[in-house]
Amino acid sequence: MKHFKRPVFNILYQRLREKRKFIQILAGPRQVGKTTLVGQLAEKIGPSCLYVSADEPTVQDKNWLIGQWDTARQKAHDKKTSGDIILVIDEIQKIPDWSQTVKYLWDQDTAKNIPLKIVLLGSSPLLIQKGLTESLAGRFELIPMTHWSWLEMQECFGYGIEDYIFFGGYPGAAGLRDDFARWSAYIRDSLIETTVSRDILFLTRVDKPALLRRMFLLGCEYSGQILSYQKMVGQLQDSGNTTTLAHYLELLAGAGLLTGVGKYAGQKHRRRASSPKLLALNTGLISALMGTDFAAARKDHKTWGRLVESAVGAHLVNTAAADQVEVYYWNQSSSEVDFILAKGKQLTTIEVKSQPGTAKISGMASFCKQFPVNKQLTVGGQGIALEDFLSHPAAHWLET
């Protein structure tokens, strides 16, 4: 893995070579390789790249940030290295009011033409976005880092397509997949618990932490299924209201764990009001929590079907945002369309078949009667092979 570079590496490297200056924001879930990527960047750029992290036992404050920035400024002033100095700050969201401080320092550098470029890394895209919209408008470029794709896991770790369906896209756990008990413990303890406790509960006010945790477990159990907030309240056996659950789902999505795909409708406000289709954003989360190893899951058609649909949905959601593609589902009576891709007036419907000859009521015909569809796709079965489908981003399947 040391020599493997994710495609996003080239995007960041090219932007830092440009004469134009923007704050580069690298945001994504835990354990997707952000720190590894900037380590590779430092190797390529050399001593002009400075790396610091705000992820310390004691919470860093703005004075720490100012001190690190001044150190980089001094190095830029000394001009002992060619080109601009690049300051990389990891876990930036751990610093209270970080965006205001960054804005102040960045504007100072811009006014004085100081040759310093900034890269910020964050583990929680939701909190990063909040800071950006509050203070840094017009000063930054966002580079999203999502969970690893099937092609990346194949190239770096030799994953087969069924490995990816079950174990998902966590590079740090790849070497443990021959020991299911150890692999699942790693996912639960080092990824799920760390993300919930350090990226959500530590940085955001959550009145009912136990409810948020139970909602995540429920989402993994029902991944790929439509579940109204009212039904969630009943399943969770909690007095929490639907507004609270919608907020918690937003927090889980921002941390890269679980999202709720909305129902497609002609009017956007009706899409927002729909019951969500729950979707784990990495199938490794589902597999680690259900307690069924690879062999048993592969033999169980229902379990495997849920993993396949979740893998397809997670792939679409993870790759859609970079190209401004929206992902939905659709249902009416007993008919359903698994996923719908939308961008402008372009619409693509997607039906997922996990097993050859799977009997499933498709809603494509009904949907096409109501909305102008550009493409109708079937993934699996006699349609597009999973390997092929997962090899392309969501935007590819909208192209004519």
Phi, psi and omega in degrees: 000338183302321185263359179275129180244125176293152180307329181296340178301314182294325178298311181295316183298316181294321179296323180287341178276343181289154178288330178295145182244121171225152170289125179266122181251117178254106187236139179181175181294172174293152172062035173250003172101021180296312181293321176299319181297316181288334172296318176295323178296316180297322178298322183283321185277324179097204188294349179282359178254119180251132181242130174224158181229136176271006182272075181244163179304323176259140183295130178283153178240184185294334178294323175298315180298316179298320179297317178295320180296317180295325176298317178293321177299318180297320178294323177294324180291323182293333178054042176274350177237152181281149177079185181285151170277139180244119178257121178253123180244114182271150179055044185300332183292348179286345182269122180301135179054037184301323186293324178294319180293316179299317179301314180299312182292318180297317180294326174298313181297320181296317181295325182264000180057043179283128183283067182232128177248149188238134171237125179248134178245139178216143182272347182234098182305326181298315181286325175299312181301321180300315179294322182294314183290335181283322193228330195253023181304131178082358184247356189225163168233132182263130175243102181285137172245114183260182174300154183294141181278170176301315181296322180292317178292327177292313183293320185274326187236002179072026179296136166277170183297323179288329173301316183292320179301318184274310187271345177072198187247054175254106183296324183294337182263355187301322182287353182256003191290346176281350178237092189301318182299317180289319179300311183294325178295321178298315180298315183293313189275314186273338182251300185295305184296319179295318180296314182295313186284322187260333182259346179242295187294326183286332188250352184225146176285120176232112185289332182231079181304321181296324179293319178298317179296318180293326178294322177297315178298319178297319180297321178291322179294324183255019182304131182091001181243151178273130183217119180290157178297327177297318178293325177298317178303316179294317180296323184276350178051051183227154180278000180301145182269172185294329178296319178298316180296320178297321178294317180295324177294324177296319178296317180295324177292319179297332178272001177079024182257307190212139177227171175237112179281132182275163178277137179287137175211158181297326180257131187296327181292333177285331176295318182293333184272001186280163171290138183278149168267109184292142184208115172291135186275002174206122185295343175300330178295317180295310185297321182292331184270336186276347174074016178248125183285177187301312184299315181292320180294323182292329181280338182269107185300320182293314179297314182294321178299321178295321179292319180296312180296322178294322179296318178295313180297316179298319179300317180295312181296317183294331184257353187282319190300323183298335181248019180056037176264138178254143182245131180224175165236177175208141173211155178202120185056239181263003182263145181212146169248124187301309181216147176229130175259135182224135173209113186061236179264003180275135178226134174232128176262144183226125175248132182254128175240118184274338182226146176302133177075016180298127179274123183206133180284114180270139178259011184302315182298316179295318180296317183293336177288335184259334185225148179283110184257135178274322183219145172237117186240145171242130180250127184087178183061232178265010179267213180292131180297143179306319180301319181289314183298316182283359178270356183230145178290167182304320183300331179301325185275003172260343183293142180265000000 
